[in-house]
């Protein structure tokens, strides 16, 4: 057993409270009840939270402390305690029957860092030290709506998605930015459902359109416009009349087609290839990309005027590795989608999934669950049912995204970036300028995902 003293955890800074934000305990996954396990618990001003077994998920206040009950038969009545000691957060096992694990290792008492993965019985928790304060307790089941995709337990992202709901009812153009597999089409579909538009939702992958046929496919053509044009075709934009057109991977659209698309957006009319008169259209356009569009503008590969027209409201979708708090929520939604709601998971399988970085994001998770649902014939997913990429040893620790950092963290990150530039990526010089130990600066570099080599002259 690890008996490290508080404040001496290796490889991470010890979590400290920050003004204006609140600490949280997220129920990330209940292996025995994956459809109903996810929850967000705001600790507020509490200096101590105790976790133990109860008949249902419940939180109650006991003076300056909180008690969290979880319906897990492998959790002891008094299982673990998280407390603030001299400004630091400490995790302590309360002599539980099955022990307490921190990031996969059994512990007795130890200082914990922001984003720590805590395991008790078949239940996994994620501890966050400083996020925008929200309601006391929120269970994922309370977020279920007829328009999946606009739910999150992370306060900052939940607020962003609430703004998406408002924008959905307007005609404001929307630009979705995020890595491949982060759910851009799901968000676009939800916007369409909430918009009240009666026409179809038509997703189009711009990168899959042959370069020589982009304009005829997008804008349609008249009979005889070119060899093989045997009849009039409306094109994709007119096919979405009265509805919503999702232009996925918009960054792959050739420049000539970008110019034509700009005219469509400005004039709300389409000129088919070979046509002489434009046709009025009523289509809402949502664009999506995993590419850096401003960077493409700088390289003259994307029109700046088109970018300005598309980004009336921009949504940045975090990769799954930066949304571990939402893992249980996403897992339950995907299990229902693939009709595998009766699946359960061993703690070993749950731990592997929560520690995996998911480079393919939500799409990779769905494929992983589809595979497991077939291989787990008895309905219990074990390590052997997961892909080797998931069961392999995890890479670097998961770090919170910049959007999830507190104001103090964001200010410190900006200071470090400025000093890295000033000192050409020399970490020792940065540490001296900050009046901090080099090891502390290295911990901040890992936390803020900064590579000093990129600042070398």
N, C-alpha and C positions, 0 to 999 in steps of 0.2 A: 504493500500500500504506500501511496505517496503521502508523505507527511510534511511537505514543503510549507514553510511559514508564509503567512499572508504577505503579498507584495514581492515575492521572489520567484514568480512564475517565469520560466525561461522562454525567450524568443518572442515575447509580446509585452506591450506596456500594460500595467495594471489599470483596469477601468476606473475612472473617476467621474463623479457627477459634474454636470456643467449647467450653468445658469440658463434658465429659459426653456430647458428641455426636461424630460423625465425618463427614468429607467423603465424598461419593459421586460416582461418574461413572456415569450411566445411559446405556445404549445405547437411545435412544428409537426409532430407526427405521433399518432397512437397506433402502434403496429397491429393491435388486436381490433381496433375500430377505425380504420383509415378514412371512412366516409364522414365521420363526425368529430374527429379529434382536434382540428386546428382551432386555435384561439389566440387572442391578444390580451394580455393583462398589463395594464398600466400600474406601476408601483407607486407613482405619485411621490408623496413625501415620506413614504414608509422607509424605515431604516432596516427592516428585516422582513423576509418572507419565508414561511415554512411550507414545504410540500409534503403531503401525505395522502393515504388512501381515503376515498369517500365513495358514497353511492352514486354521485354524479359530479361533473365538473362544476365547481363552485368556488367563490372567493369571498372571504369575510374578513372584516377589519377587527383587529384586536389591539386597541390603543395605537401605538406607532408601528405596529406590525401587521402583516397580512398572512392569512392562512389560505392555501390553495389545495383543494381536494380534487383528486383525479380518480376516476373509477377504473383502476388498474390493479388486478389481483396480485401482481408481483411487486407492487409498491407497498412499503410498510406504513403503519399508521402515522408514524413520525419518521419521514424518510430523509429529507435533506433540508438545509437552511442556507439562505443567501442573505448576508448581512453586511451593513456598511460599518467598517472598522477604521477609525482614524482617516476617514475620507476615501477609503478603498473598499471595493466589494470583495467579499470572501465567500467561497462555497465550502460547506461543511456537511459531511455525511453524519447522520444522527444514529449511527450503529444500526443501519438498516439491514434487513435480511439478505437482500440481493446486491447491496452496494450502490454507490454513486459513481458514475463515470463522467469524466470531463474530456471532451474531444477524443473519446475512445479509450482513455486510461482511467483505471480505478483510483479514486482519491479519498483521503480522509478530510483534509483541510487545506485550502489553497486559494490564493488571490486569483481572481478571474478577469479576463480581458473582454472587451467589447466583441460581441459575436460568438462568445463561447457556446459550444454545443454540449448540453448537459443531458445525461441519460439516467432515468430512474425506472427500473422494471422494463415495461414495453413502451414507455412514453419518453419522447425526446423534446427537450426545451432548448430554445435559443435565447440567450441573455443579451440585451442591448442596453448600453449605459445611458444613452442620450438621444432620444428622438422627440419630435414635436409632440407635446402633450395632447392626448385625445381622451375619449371616454374610458371609464375604468376597465370594463371587460367587454370584449366583442368576440363572439364565436363565429366561425366561418359559416355555419349553417344559417346564421341570420343574414348573410350576404347573398343568399341564393335568389336569383331573379330570372325572369324569362329571357333576359339578354346576357348570357354568360360572356365573360371576358372583361367586364368592367368592375371587378372586385379585387380588393387587396386588403391585407391586414396591416401593411406598412403605412403609417399615417401620411407621410408626404406623397406617396404614390396614390393612396386612396383619395386624397384631395385633388390630385391631378385628374384622376378618373371621374371624379364628380364634376369637374369642369368640362370633361369630354361629354358627359350627359347633357350639360347645358348647351354646348356648341352643336351637338347632334341635331337639335331642333331648329337650327339656323341654316343659312345657306353659305356660311363661312367655309372657305376651303380648308382642308385638314391635311397636314403632312405627318406621316408616321415614320419615325426613325428608330432603328434598332437592328441588332444582329439578326442573322437568319434564324428562324425558328422561335422568335420571341412572341409570336402571336399577333402580328400586324393585321393579317386577314381577319382574325377573330374580332379584333377591335373595330376594324372597318365594317364588318357585318353588323356588329352591335350598334354602331353609329347609324347605319342604314335602317335598322329596325326601329330605333328611337326617333328617326327623322319624320316618320309619318308618310314618307313617299310611297306611292302605290306601285311604281314600276319595279323592275327587277334589280337585284344586286349582282353585278357582273364583275368578277375579278379577272384581270388581265396581267399576265407576266410579260412585261415589256422586253425582258432579256431573252424570252423564248421566241419572239417574233423574228423571222428572217429579215435581215437588213434590207433586202431588195423588195420586201412586201409590206414593210411596216406601214407606209402611208395608205396603201389600198386596204389593208386589214383594219386599220384604225378608223379611217375616214370614209371608207366605202369607195365604190367606183361605178361608172356608167358602162353600159354595154358598149363594147368596141373601144374602150379606153386604151386597151393594150391587147397584145396577142393572148388569147385564152379568156378574155372577158366576154363571155357568151351571154351574160345577163346582168341586170343591175344588182348590186349588193349594197346593203345599207352601211356596213362597217360596224365595228364594235361600239363606237360612241352612240350612234343612232339606235343600236340594239338595246342600249340601256335607257332609252327614252322614258322619262318620268321616274327614273330610279337613280341608282348610284353606281358609278364606274370606279373600281379600284385599279389604279395604275401602279401595280407592284413593280419594284426595281425600276423606278422612273429614271434613275441615273444611267440606265443602259439605253435609253431612247436616243437614236441618232439626232444630230443637230438639225437636219432639215425637218424631221418630224416634230422636233421641239418648237420650231417656228410656226408650223401649222397648228399645233396644239395650243400655242399661246393665242392665236387668232380665235380658236374655238372658245377658249375661256373668256376672252375679252368681248367678243361679239355675240356669243351664244348661238353660233351657227356653224355648220359644217359644209365645206365645199368638197364633194366627192371627186376622186381622180377622174378626169375626163369630163367633169361637169362644167356647166356655164353659169348656174345659179346656185347660191348657197341655200341650205335648208336649216330652218330654225330648230334648235334642240333645247330640251329641258332636262339636263343631266347634272347631278352633283358629282364632282370629281374629288376623290380622295387619292393622294399619292403616298407611296411607301418606298422606303429604300434602306439598305444597310450601308450605303456609301456616304462619304463626306461630300455633300452637294456644294457647300461653299468652296471646298478644295477643288472640286471639278470646275467650278466657275473660274477660279484663279488659273486653272490650266486651260481655260477656254474650251472645255469639253461639255459645259452645261451653261445654258443661257441664264444670266442673272435676272432678266425681266420675267422669265418663266418661274424661276425660284421664288421671286417676290410675289407672284400671282398664286403660287401653290401653298405658301406657308402662312395662310391667314391665322391658323392655329397649329402649333407644332406639339406633337406628343413624343417624348423620348421614352422608349420602352427598355427597361433595364434587362440585362441578361439574367438567366435563372440563377447563376452563381452569386448574383448580388440581391436576390430575392428569396433567400433561404427561408425567411419568415413566412413566405407564402407557399412553401413547398406542400404542406398538408392540404391547403385549399386547392392548389392546382392538381394535386394527386387525386383528390376526391372527384373533381370535375372530370378528369381524364378517365378514371375508373368507370364512371357512369357512361361516358361517351363510348367506351369500347365494350360496354355491357359486362363489366367484371367487378361489379359492386360487392361481391361476396368474398373477394380476395382478402387475405390477411398477410402479415409479414413477420418474419422472425426479427428479433432485435438486430441480429448481425446483418440482415438484408437492409433493414431500415437505416442502420449506421452507414453502410456502404453508399446508399443513395444520398443521404444527407451530406456526406463528405465528398461526393463526386462533384467535379466542377461543371459538368453538363455543357460542353462546348457547343453542342447542337441545340441547347436550350429546351423549350417546352416540346418541340418536335422530337428531340432525342428521348425525352422522358416518356412520351406517348409510345414510341416504338419499343422502349424498354419494358413498359407495362404490358404491351400487346404480346411480346415474347414470353414474359413471365406468366401471363394468364394461360398460355398454351402449355408451358412446361410444368407448371405447378398443378398437377392433376388432382391433388387433394385439397387445392384451394389455399395452401400456405406457401407463400413465396420465400424461398431460402436463397442463400448466396449463390448456389449453383444454378439457379434459374435466371440470374442476372447476367448481362453481357460482360465479358472480360474487361472491357474498358471501364465499367462501373465498379467492379470488384477489385481492380488494381489499387495499389496504395495511392492515396490522394496526393496531389501536388501541393503547391503553396497554400497556406491558410486562406480561407475566404475573407475578403475585406469588404467593408461597407462601401457602397457607391458614393461618389462625391455628393449626390443629391441628398443622401441620407446622413451626411456629416453634420455635426452641430456647427453653430456660428464660430465658436472658438477653434474647432478643427479646421474649418474652411480658411480662417484667417492664418492659422499656423501653416497650412499647406501652401498658401500663397507666399508666405514669408520664406519657406524652404525653397520653393521654386525660384524665387527672386535671387536668393543667395546661391543656389546651384548655378544659375546663369552667371552671376557675378564672379564666382570662384571656379568656373569651368568644370563643375561636377566634382570638385575636391571635397569629400565628406568631412575630412579633418578640419579644413578651413571653415566649412559651414558650421561645424560644431563649435569652433572657437568664436565665431561671429555671434552665435546664439548664446554663448556661455553655458553650453550643455556638454555632457559626455558624448563621445563619438558613438558609443553603443546606443544611447537614447535616440540620437538622430537616425541611426540605422533602423531602429524600431519604427520610427515615424515614416521613414522611407518605405518600409514594407507595408505599413498601415495605409498610406496614401497612394500606394502603387506607383512610386516614383523610381525611375532608373537613372542613377547619376551618370552612367555612361553616355546617355543621350545628350548630356550637357557638356561633354568634354570638348575642348577646343582643338 
